[in-house]
Amino acid sequence: MNDYQLLIDGAQVPGEGGHFEVINPASGQPFAHCPAASVAQLEQAVEAAQQAFAQWGRTSCKERCERLTRIADDIEQEAEALAKLIVLEQGKPLTLAFSEVMGGAAWTRYAANQELPVELVEDTPTQRIELHRKPLGVVASITPWNWPFMIAVWHIMPALRAGNCVISKPSSLTPLSTIRLVEIIARHVPNGVINIVTGERGFGSAIASHPGIHKIVFTGSTAVGQQVMHAAAGNLKRLTLELGGNDAAIVLPDTPVEAVAEDIFQAAFLNMGQTCAALKRLYVHESQYQAFAEALVAIAQRQVVGDGLEEKVTFGPVQNLDQLELVTELVDCARAQGAHVLCGGARLDRPGFFYPPTIVTGVRDGQRLVDEEQFGPVLPLIAYREVEDVLRHTNASEMGLGGSVWGADQAQAQALASRLESGVAWVNCHAQIQPNTPFGGCKMSGFGVEFGLEGLLEYTAQQLLFVRKPAVQS
């Protein structure tokens, strides 16, 4: 069984808290040991980051960009091994894991080429005013289990590009690919600039409350995000919180079923539905309700469910037992309330945490499967009659990460999408993100943004430079 180590101040060290097992969701059995850091080791990591920041924060943008480019090169060179490791700890099919790694490399290259602008506010004969951006200091990254490699890249690379030092804390369910990522980064930056501490549930609270950490970027559930926000108040840490989502999609009447069904299915079941911005509830006009249900069932039944390392598998397991049990509970609850489970709807009788793609009809707002985020391989279809009525139901959710509108009339779909209460609104697509476009939620889905210039600026503090010019002698 492979063993992994922490990385603190450039040195690989065992966890003083012992180790914990990492489970392969395709078998339900442990396949690796991960070190459990102590609070004392967290203190060491923060101290190392603080000391490294004294120099790293003053490096030139050119130097940081060159280092990030070399990191991207190494990610690409080790992509195959990284992808296989992601499959073992997370469960997704190998092709998707490989895309995750290569996407991480591309995002790193984008960060390497970003500019931190100096804004000229005013320049007159008597004064010059400039707005500068400076790094914050020590940034902590707390990442989830659904896209362990990619989300770590999203957190860490802009932090480094802006001149910060980083403490990485991955999910205890999927820590290994992030450990390997940090090891790659450490080859190209001074000791202490990047550190990783791993531990099981509860360790993140020590990070959130630490007075030596200046910012936390957290991706995860709303409940845990609230705990992070509360713990971070002690030193008024900067926060970027990308929290839960219960993204809705509205399909307008006369939308061509066959033209969009595949895209809708992929948006809903991306990563087995375990994506924050995945399509979680589908509102379809009653005139096309049956047609869409049949089309989605046909696509679901074509999926090959199995171990992500097996050839031709297109659909992997749920990542962990707790999530599997939640998905099962929500579907069983809907079934007991009269819903129709058209395909799937039960855990597979085999080792591992397998639950097939499941389409459910005959549900409505007010039922748990619609109102709660299932974060798994289940899509509820809700019939509607009036557009204004479905918009009201869509916006009634306390979540506000993303949403989409689908329709043949682009102008009509765009007009309705602009009325969605969500951080991102898509038209005839869903869950499309790019490194150059800011992404973030509203309401209980969090605040702050990632990606683009706006995302990079979240890792900086502004400083206004106000220069009074000497009087001109006549």
N, C-alpha and C positions, 0 to 999 in steps of 0.2 A: 504494500500500500504506500503510495507516494506521500512524502511529507513536504510541507511548505514552511517558510519562515517569514517573520516580519521583516520590514526594512526600515531602520531608524538611523538617521544621520549617516547614510551611505553604507551601513553594515547590516548584513542579514543575521537576525538573532531569533532564537526560539521564544515562544510565548511563556511568560512567567506564570500564566494561569493554566498551564497545561495545553491541551488540545481538544478539539471537538471533531466529530465526524461530518463529512460532506456526503450527502446521499445522491446517488444516481436515480433520477425520477423514473427512468425506464425500467429499473429493476426494484426500486425501493430499498436498495442495499447501499451501505457505505462503500466508497471507493477511494477515499483519501482522508488524511488528517490535516486539519488546519490549526495553526497556533492560536491560542487564546491570550491576548495581551492583558497585562495588568494595568491598573490605573497609574502605577509608577512608570510603566513604559509609555503610556500616553503623555505623561509629563516630560519624559525624555524626548519624545517626538516633537512636542510643542516647543521645547527649549531649543532643539536642533533647528527647527524651522525659523524661530525668531533670530537665532544667530546667523543663519544663512541669508535671511532677508536683508541684513545690513549691507551685503554685497550684491545679492541677486537683484534687489529692488533698484539698484543703480546701473545695472547692465544696460547696454544700448538695445534699442528695438531690433536693430540688425542682428545682434548676437543672439537674442532670444529666438528670432525667426529662423536663423540658421540651425539652432539646436532642435527646434520643433520639426524642421524639415528632415533632419537626420533620424529623429524618433519615428516619423512617418515611414521612412525607408525601412527601418527595422521591423515595424509592424507588418509591412507588406512581405518582407522576407520570411517572417515567421507565421504568416497567416494560416497556413494549413494546420500547424500544431495548435495554435490558439483556437481555431474553429472547433477542432476535435475536443478540446478541453471544455469549451462552452457547451457542446452537446452533452458531455458527461455530467456537468453540474446543473445545466438548465433544462435540457431535454429537447430543444428545438431541432428540426432536421438540419443535417450538415450543410446543405446549400444555403439555408437561411443564416446559419452561424457564420459561414464564410462571408456572406454579404455583410453581416454585422461587423466583422473584423475589417473588411475592406472599406466599409463606410466609416469606421473609426479612423482609418488611415487618411481618407479623403477629408474628414472633418479636421484632422490635425493639420493637414496641408492648408486648409482654408484659414485656420487660426494663425498659421505661420505667416500668412500674407496679409493679415489684417493690419490696418493703420489705426493708431490712436491719435486723432486729430487735435491740434491746438486751434481753438476757435478765437478769431480776432473779433472782439466785441466792439472796440472803438479805437480809432487812431486819429488823433487831432494834433494840432501844433502844441497843445499843452499837456496831453496825456495819452497813454496807450494802455488798453485793457485787454488782457488775454485770459481765456479759460483753459486751464491745463487739467490733465487727468493723471493721477498718481496711484500706484498700487496701494492696497489696503494693508497688507502685511501677511498674516497667516490665515489661510482659507481652509476650512474643513469641508470635505465632500462626503456625503452620506448617500449611498446608492442602493437601489432595490435589486430584486432577483430576476426581473423579467428580461431586461437587456443589460446584463452585468458589465459587458465590455464597452458597449457603445455609450451608455450613460456615464460611465466613468470618464471616457474621453470628453464627452460634452461638458463635464464639470471641470476636469483638470486642465485641459489645454488652454482655454481662454484665461484661466487663473494664472498659469505660467506665462502666457503671452503678455499679460498686463503687468507682470513683474512680482507676483505674489509667490509665496511658498505654500505648500499644500500638505495637509494630513488627509489621507484617504481611508474611509471606513466603509467597506463593501458589506452587503447583506451576508449574514452568516450562512445562508443557504447556497450562495453562489460566490464565494470569495476568491476562487482560484485564478480565474482569468484576469481579475483585477490585480492580483499579486503579480502575475506575469507582466501585465502592462506596466506596473510601477517599476518592476525590475528593468524593463526596457528603457523607460524614461530616465532612470537613475544612471544609466550608462553615459548620458549626454548632459547632465546638469551637475552642479557642485553638490557635495554632500549636504544633506539637510533640506534641500529645495523640495524634494518629494519624499514622503514617508507614508508607510501604510501600517495601520494597526487593525487587527481583526479580533472579533469577539462575538459571542452570542447575544441574544436579546438583552437589552438593558445597558449595554456598553455605550451606545450612542448618547445616552443622557449625560454621561461624563464629558463627552465632547461638546454637547450643546451648551453646557453651563460653564465651560472652561474660560477663565478671564483672559487667557493668552491667545485666544482665537478671535479674529476680527470679523469673520464672515462665515456663514454656513450656507452651502447650496445643498438642498435636500430634495430628493425625488422619492415619493412613497405615498402612503395613505394619508387622508385628511386628519384622522385621529392622531397619528404619530406626528404629523406636521404641527398640529396644535401644541403638542408636548414640547417639540423643538422650539417653537416660538416662545413659549412660556419660559423655558430654561435659558433661552438666549437673552432675556431681558436684563440680566445682571450687568452686562457691560454694553448694552445696546448694540449687539452684533447686527451687522447687515445680514439680510436673509433673502434668498431666492427659494421659493417653495413651489414645486410642481407637484400637485397633490392629486387626489382621486378625480375621476371623470366618469360621467354617465352619458356619454355623447349620443345624441339623437340624430337620426337622419329622417328627413321628410321627402317622400317620393310623390311628386305632383301627378295629377291625372294625365293620362296619355303618354307617360314616359315609356319608351320602348323597352319592354321587359328583357328581351334577350341581349340588348345592347349594353345594359348596365348590371345585369344580375351577377356576372363574374366579379366585377369591380366591387360591388356591394358585399359579396361573400368574402372576398379577400380583405376588405376593410374591417369587417366584423371579426374574422377568424385569424387575422394576422398574429403570428406567434401563439396560436391556439387561443386567441381572444385575450391574451395576457399582455395588453398594451394599453397604457393610460388613455391614449386618444383613439383607441379602436371604436368602431361603431357598436354601441351597446344596446340600442333600442331603435327599431325600424318602424316608422309610421308610414303606412301604405293606404292610398285611397281605396275605398271599398270596391270600386269598379275593377281594380286590378289585384285585389288582395289574394285571391286564389291563385292567379297566374304567377305572382311573385313567390308565393309559398312553394309552389311546385318547382319553379326554376331553381330556387335555393336548395331545396331538398335534393334535386338531381345533382347539383354540384357537390353537396355534402357527401353524397353516397359514392362519389368518385374518389374521395380522399383515401389514401393508403395510410392507416394508422399504425404506428410502430416506433421502435427504437430509432432515434434520429441518425444513428450511424449505419443503419441498414439501407441497402440500395432500394431506390424507388419510393421510400417513405416520404410522404408529404405532410404528415400530421403527427406531431409528437405527443408526449404526455403532458398533463398538468404538472407544474413544477414541484409542488409539495402536497403533502397529505391534507394539511389544513385547508388549502385552497380547493382541493378536490372535494372535501366534505362540504364546503360552503356551496360550491356549484351544485352538488347533488341535492343539498337541502333546498336551494331555491327552485330547482326544477321539480322536485317532489311536492313542494308547497304549491306551485302553480298547477300541477296535475291534480292535486286534491281539491283545487278551486275550480276545476272544470276545464283547464287548458288542454289543448291537443298537442301531444309531442309527436311530431311527424317523422322524425328520425333521431337516432341516438337516444339520449335520455336516461342512460344507466352506465355505471362504471363497467369497464370491460373485465371479464373474468380471466385475468392473467396477471402476472407480477407487474409491479409498477403502478403509476398513478394515471392510467389511461381512461379518458372519457371522450367518446367520439363527437364530432361536430353535430350539434343538436339544434333543430329548428322547432320553435314553439309558437302556435297560434292560439287564438281564443283568449288572449290576455288583454288587460286594460290597465290604465293608470290607477294607482292605489294598491296594486299587487306587488309583492316584494321583487319578483323577477324584473319588473319594469322600473320600480322606484329605486332599487339598490343596484350598485355596480357589481355585476357578477364576476368580472375579471376572469373569464374562462370561456370554454368553447360552446357557448349557448347564445342564440339570438332570438329574442322575442319579437314577433310581428304584431303590431297594433293597428287595427283598422280605424280609419277616420272618414268623415263625410265632408266637413267644412274646413277650409284652409285656416281661417282665423281661429277656429276651435283647436286645431292640432298645434298651431303656433303657441297658443296659451298653455297647452299641456306640456309642450316641449320646454318652454321657458319656466315652468313651475318648479323644475328641479333645483335643489340647492347647489348643484354642481354647475360649472361653467367653463369647462376646458375647451371642447371643440364641438362642432355641429356641422351638418351639411344639408343641402337641398339638391334634389335630383329632378331634372325635368327637361323636356324637349325644347321648351321656350327658355332660352338662357336669360333673357332680360327679366322674365317673371321669377325664375329661380334665384337670380342675383338679388332682386328686390326683397324677396322673402329671407334670403340668407343674411342680409344686412340687419334684419330685425331679430336674429338669434342672440340670446344673451350668453355669449361664449367668447373666449379669448381669440379663437380662430373660427372662421366660417368658410367652409368649402362649397363649391358649386360643381356638381357632377364628378366629385371625387371626395375622398375622406382620408384623414391621417397622413396627408402629404406634408412633409417637412423638408426644409432645405437649410444649409448652413448660413445662407445669406438672408434668411427671413426670420424675424423675431417670433418666438413661440412662448406662450404663457397663458394661464387661465385667469378667470375672475370668480367671484363669489367664493364658495368653499373649495374651489379647485386651486387656490393659492394665489400668489402674487409674485411680481418680478418676471423677467423674461430671460430666455436663453436664445442664443444664435444671433447672427447679424451684429451690426455695430451696437445696437441697443443691448444685446446680451454681453458683449465685451465690456461695455461701460459699467455693467453691474459689478464688475470686479475692481472698480476704481473709485477713488474719492476725488471730487472736483476741488481745484484750487484756483481762485481768481487772482491773477497777477495784475495789480493796479500800479502803474508807473507814472508818477508825475514828472514831466519833462522839465529840464531847466529853462528858465526864462531866456528868451532870445534877446541878446544885447543889441540895441539899435545903434 
